[in-house]
Amino acid sequence: MACDECKKVNLENMKKILEKYSDDKSNLIQILNEVQEKYGYIPEFAQAEIANYLKMEMAEIYGVITFYSRFTLKPKGKYSVSVCLGTACFVKGSEKLLDKAKEVLKIDEGETSSDGKFSIDSTRCIGACGLAPVFTVNDEVYGKATPDTVEKVLKEYMQKD
């Protein structure tokens, strides 16, 4: 697709999302959720369209996106790895899980692999304290994890596709 055609498709997609909602600022979170679902992150053009539609400053949109850990400004990998660094998990060694994930995938926290297959992030409590330490791959939760568990699970995902 030519770049101009891409822009047109993206603007049409945004129009379809926005027309589902009134232009009330209280719809911002729902709109951001839908954009995140559609694109896997919240691209700058989408932020601009949302700001225009809701009559808000881009800085306000950016502030909301960066406040909530669910939202991201960068594309995530097909397999988004997230390690909980909340208190219960941290006390039980989750930092070692994060280190192992970075070692196995050869990327740092906040990065996406060059093939677009993996990304790594840390998060605060995900509400699975009884299973601490935990990490997730997309929506799959792995509890009572060890660095060996991380390596085994990630290698299984590496074999997919």
VOZAPA-432048 format. One record per residue (C-alpha): residue in three letters; x, y, z. Coordinates in nm, 2 decimals, decimal comma, always signed. Example, Ala and Ser with C-alpha at 12.3 -4.5 7.8 and 13.67 -1.06 7.14 Angstrom:
2
  code    east   north      up
   Ala   +1,23   -0,45   +0,78
   Ser   +1,37   -0,11   +0,71
% end
This chain:
161
  code    east   north      up
   Met   +0,00   +0,00   +0,00
   Ala   +0,13   +0,35   -0,08
   Cys   +0,19   +0,57   +0,21
   Asp   -0,10   +0,81   +0,12
   Glu   -0,33   +0,51   +0,10
   Cys   -0,21   +0,39   +0,45
   Lys   -0,29   +0,73   +0,59
   Lys   -0,64   +0,72   +0,43
   Val   -0,71   +0,37   +0,57
   Asn   -0,58   +0,48   +0,92
   Leu   -0,80   +0,79   +0,92
   Glu   -1,10   +0,58   +0,81
   Asn   -1,04   +0,33   +1,09
   Met   -1,02   +0,61   +1,34
   Lys   -1,34   +0,77   +1,21
   Lys   -1,51   +0,43   +1,26
   Ile   -1,39   +0,41   +1,62
   Leu   -1,47   +0,77   +1,71
   Glu   -1,82   +0,77   +1,56
   Lys   -1,92   +0,51   +1,82
   Tyr   -1,88   +0,77   +2,09
   Ser   -2,01   +1,11   +2,17
   Asp   -1,75   +1,39   +2,18
   Asp   -1,76   +1,39   +2,56
   Lys   -1,41   +1,37   +2,73
   Ser   -1,55   +1,10   +2,96
   Asn   -1,52   +0,86   +2,66
   Leu   -1,14   +0,90   +2,64
   Ile   -1,05   +0,57   +2,82
   Gln   -1,29   +0,36   +2,61
   Ile   -1,16   +0,52   +2,29
   Leu   -0,80   +0,46   +2,39
   Asn   -0,88   +0,10   +2,47
   Glu   -1,04   +0,05   +2,13
   Val   -0,74   +0,21   +1,95
   Gln   -0,50   +0,00   +2,15
   Glu   -0,69   -0,31   +2,05
   Lys   -0,69   -0,21   +1,69
   Tyr   -0,33   -0,11   +1,65
   Gly   -0,16   -0,29   +1,94
   Tyr   -0,04   +0,06   +2,06
   Ile   -0,17   +0,42   +2,04
   Pro   +0,00   +0,58   +1,74
   Glu   +0,06   +0,96   +1,73
   Phe   -0,19   +1,01   +1,44
   Ala   -0,46   +0,84   +1,66
   Gln   -0,38   +1,07   +1,95
   Ala   -0,42   +1,37   +1,72
   Glu   -0,75   +1,25   +1,59
   Ile   -0,88   +1,18   +1,94
   Ala   -0,76   +1,52   +2,07
   Asn   -0,94   +1,69   +1,78
   Tyr   -1,26   +1,49   +1,83
   Leu   -1,28   +1,54   +2,20
   Lys   -1,15   +1,90   +2,18
   Met   -0,86   +1,82   +2,41
   Glu   -0,49   +1,91   +2,40
   Met   -0,25   +1,63   +2,28
   Ala   -0,07   +1,67   +2,61
   Glu   -0,38   +1,56   +2,80
   Ile   -0,42   +1,25   +2,58
   Tyr   -0,05   +1,17   +2,62
   Gly   -0,08   +1,22   +3,00
   Val   -0,36   +0,96   +3,02
   Ile   -0,17   +0,72   +2,79
   Thr   +0,14   +0,74   +3,00
   Phe   -0,04   +0,72   +3,33
   Tyr   -0,21   +0,39   +3,27
   Ser   +0,03   +0,09   +3,22
   Arg   -0,22   -0,08   +2,99
   Phe   -0,16   +0,18   +2,72
   Thr   +0,16   +0,20   +2,51
   Leu   +0,31   +0,44   +2,27
   Lys   +0,52   +0,18   +2,09
   Pro   +0,41   -0,13   +1,91
   Lys   +0,44   -0,45   +2,12
   Gly   +0,56   -0,78   +2,00
   Lys   +0,32   -1,06   +1,90
   Tyr   +0,41   -1,21   +2,23
   Ser   +0,41   -0,94   +2,50
   Val   +0,61   -1,06   +2,80
   Ser   +0,54   -0,87   +3,12
   Val   +0,70   -0,94   +3,46
   Cys   +0,53   -0,83   +3,78
   Leu   +0,76   -0,62   +4,00
   Gly   +0,48   -0,55   +4,26
   Thr   +0,58   -0,59   +4,62
   Ala   +0,48   -0,96   +4,67
   Cys   +0,65   -1,06   +4,34
   Phe   +0,96   -0,85   +4,39
   Val   +1,02   -0,99   +4,74
   Lys   +0,99   -1,34   +4,59
   Gly   +1,25   -1,27   +4,32
   Ser   +1,07   -1,14   +4,02
   Glu   +1,36   -0,92   +3,92
   Lys   +1,55   -1,24   +3,84
   Leu   +1,26   -1,34   +3,61
   Leu   +1,29   -1,01   +3,42
   Asp   +1,67   -1,05   +3,39
   Lys   +1,62   -1,40   +3,25
   Ala   +1,36   -1,28   +3,00
   Lys   +1,60   -1,01   +2,88
   Glu   +1,88   -1,26   +2,85
   Val   +1,67   -1,52   +2,65
   Leu   +1,51   -1,27   +2,42
   Lys   +1,82   -1,05   +2,38
   Ile   +1,62   -0,73   +2,43
   Asp   +1,58   -0,48   +2,71
   Glu   +1,28   -0,38   +2,90
   Gly   +1,05   -0,16   +2,69
   Glu   +1,19   -0,30   +2,37
   Thr   +1,05   -0,51   +2,09
   Ser   +1,26   -0,77   +1,91
   Ser   +1,36   -0,68   +1,55
   Asp   +1,14   -0,95   +1,41
   Gly   +0,84   -0,81   +1,60
   Lys   +0,78   -1,14   +1,78
   Phe   +0,85   -1,04   +2,14
   Ser   +0,85   -0,74   +2,37
   Ile   +0,93   -0,71   +2,74
   Asp   +0,79   -0,48   +3,00
   Ser   +0,76   -0,48   +3,38
   Thr   +0,44   -0,40   +3,55
   Arg   +0,31   -0,34   +3,90
   Cys   +0,07   -0,57   +4,08
   Ile   -0,15   -0,78   +3,85
   Gly   -0,35   -0,92   +4,13
   Ala   -0,20   -1,27   +4,15
   Cys   +0,00   -1,21   +4,47
   Gly   -0,08   -1,57   +4,59
   Leu   +0,11   -1,70   +4,29
   Ala   +0,41   -1,47   +4,33
   Pro   +0,64   -1,43   +4,15
   Val   +0,44   -1,41   +3,82
   Phe   +0,50   -1,31   +3,46
   Thr   +0,26   -1,30   +3,17
   Val   +0,28   -1,37   +2,80
   Asn   -0,01   -1,19   +2,64
   Asp   -0,30   -1,29   +2,87
   Glu   -0,15   -1,61   +3,00
   Val   -0,03   -1,59   +3,36
   Tyr   +0,26   -1,80   +3,48
   Gly   +0,28   -1,82   +3,86
   Lys   +0,53   -1,94   +4,12
   Ala   +0,78   -1,89   +3,84
   Thr   +1,16   -1,93   +3,84
   Pro   +1,42   -1,81   +3,59
   Asp   +1,41   -2,16   +3,45
   Thr   +1,03   -2,14   +3,41
   Val   +1,08   -1,81   +3,21
   Glu   +1,34   -1,97   +2,99
   Lys   +1,13   -2,28   +2,92
   Val   +0,81   -2,09   +2,84
   Leu   +0,99   -1,83   +2,62
   Lys   +1,17   -2,11   +2,42
   Glu   +0,83   -2,27   +2,36
   Tyr   +0,70   -1,94   +2,22
   Met   +1,01   -1,91   +2,01
   Gln   +0,92   -2,24   +1,85
   Lys   +0,57   -2,12   +1,74
   Asp   +0,50   -1,99   +1,40
% end
